Amino acid sequence: MSRGRGALTNGPGAHAFLARVGGALRLDAAAYEDVEHDRGALPQALIVVVLSSMATGIGSVRPEAAALFVPGTVFALAGWVAWSSLIYLIGTRLVPQAQTEADVGQLMRTTGFASAPGLFGLTGLVPGVGWILMMAVSAWMAAAMLVAVRQALDFTSVWRALGVVVIGWLAYLAILLLARVLL
């Protein structure tokens, strides 16, 4: 495994990966800085996105919609790539700060780890309160996305990060709607 500049990569591979996931879950800015600077962390981010997508898919699937599990997971991966790319373009081209310096890989790695709260998507299966727990997981993922974007784009303001995340999300939704109309 490639070693990053962060303090969380000092252990063996699996330990470092779990430390990064734990840091992402705790919304620890240092964990996001660590994966931002470790070019070898993209496969780890991909694993987090896939596992998160699967857990959330299982937690939200009703028996009659079970056939949508695999396409939903693939869609989640495509969404991660698209949204991260949009955030990159918006954050580095439209509203950068003087110190903003990032590449697409940094956004892919940090936003990939920002999906870590989705690992708790299985809580959607809890009878009676699953939907409430899923809402909490969604809010947690949004908070993680803010930290990831703020760190990757070196923003000094969480408000700027929020603006970039929301604008990127709205642009992503517009692309989805356009694709649905055209296809």
N, C-alpha and C positions, 0 to 999 in steps of 0.2 A: 504494500500500500504506500502510496506517495505521502510524504510527510508535509504538512502545512506549517505555517508559522505560528499557529495557535497552540496554547497550552494543552488543549484537549487531545492531542494526537500523540502523547508520549507513551501510551501503552501499546499492547499488541493490537493487531487489526480489529478483531471483534470487540475488544474492550473500548478502543477508540471510537468505533462506530456507535456503540451503545452510549458512550459518553456524549457524543454529538447529538444523538437522538434525545437523550435526557436533557441536554442543554437547550435544544430546540423546544422541547415540551415546557421547560421552565421559562421560556422566552428570554434566555440568557444571550445578550448581545455578543458575548465572547464566542459562543458556539457558532453563531452566524458569521462572525468575522473569520473563525477558523475554517469553515467550509468555503467561504468566499475566496480565501487565499490558497486553498489546496486544489490545484487543477485535477488531481487524482480523485477528488470526492464526487465527481459526477455520477459514477456507477452507484455510489452509496445513496445519492439523492434520488436516483431512479428507483432504487429498492424501496426507499421510504414512500415515494409516490405510488408505486405499485401496491405495496402492502396497505397503505392508507386507502387507496381506491377500492381495494378488495374488501377491507373491513367496513368501509362506509357502504359499499354496494351490498354486502351481506346484511348489514344492519338496517338497510332501507328497502330491501327486496321483499315484496309480498309473494306468496307462493305462485300467484298467477303471472308474476312478472319475472320469474327466475331466469327465463331465457335471455333477459336483458343484461345479466350479470357480466358476461364476457364483453359484449359491445360497450357496456358502461365503463368497464375498466380501461378499454382501449381509448374510449372517448376522453376519459379523465387524463390519460397520458398525453393525448393530442392537445387537450385543453391546457395542460401544464406548459407545454412547449409554446403554444400560441400566446398565453397570457404572460409568460415570462418574457417572451420576445417583445410584446407590446409594452410591457413595463420598462424594458430596456430602452426602447425607442423613445417613449415619453419622458422617462427620467434622465436620459443622457442627451436628448436632442431638443425637447420642448421646454422642460423646466429644470435644467441642471443648476446646481449651485457651483460656485467657483472651484470647490474641492472635489466635485463629482468626477470620478474616474472609474469606469466599469466596463466590462465586456459581457456579452450574452452568457458566457459560461458562468460568470460570477452570479448572475441573476438566476440561472438554471439551478445552480447548486444551492443557493440560499432559499429560493422559493420551493425547491424540492424538499428541503428539510422543514420548511414552514408547513408542509402538509402532515407533519408528524402527529399532531392532535387527532387527525383522521384515523389513526390506529385505534382510537377508542370508538370508532363508528359502530362497532358491534353492540354498543350499548343501546342502539336503536331496537334491538330485539327484546329489551326488557318490557314485559307486558305492562300496559297502562301508562308508563312514564317514558317509554323509549323515545317518543317524539320530542319530549322536553330535553332529554339527554342529548339527542342529536342536535337540537338547537344550541345547546351549550358547547358541544364539540365544534359546531360551525363558528360560533363566536370566538372560541379559542383559536381556531385556524385563521380567522381574520386577524386576530391580534398577532399571531405568529407571522403572518404575511407582512404586517406593518413593520415589525422588527426586522424581518429579512430584507425588505426593500430599503428601509432606513440605513441598514448596515451596508448593503451592497452598493448603494448609490452615495454613500457617505453624506447623507443629509443630516443637518443639525436639528431639523424640526420633524417631529412625528406628523405634523399637519401636512407638510409637503409630501411625506411618504403616503399619507392617507389620500391626498389628492391624486397622486400618481396611481395608486392601487385602484381607486374608484374609477378614474378616467380609463385605465387599462381594462377594467372589468366591463365598463359600459361599451367600450370599443369592441371587446371580445363578444359581448352579447349581440351587438349590431352585426358583426361578421357571421355569427351563428344564425341570426334571423335572415340575413341575406342568403346564406347558403341554403337554408330551408326553403326559401322562396324560389331560388334558382334550381334546386335539385328536386 
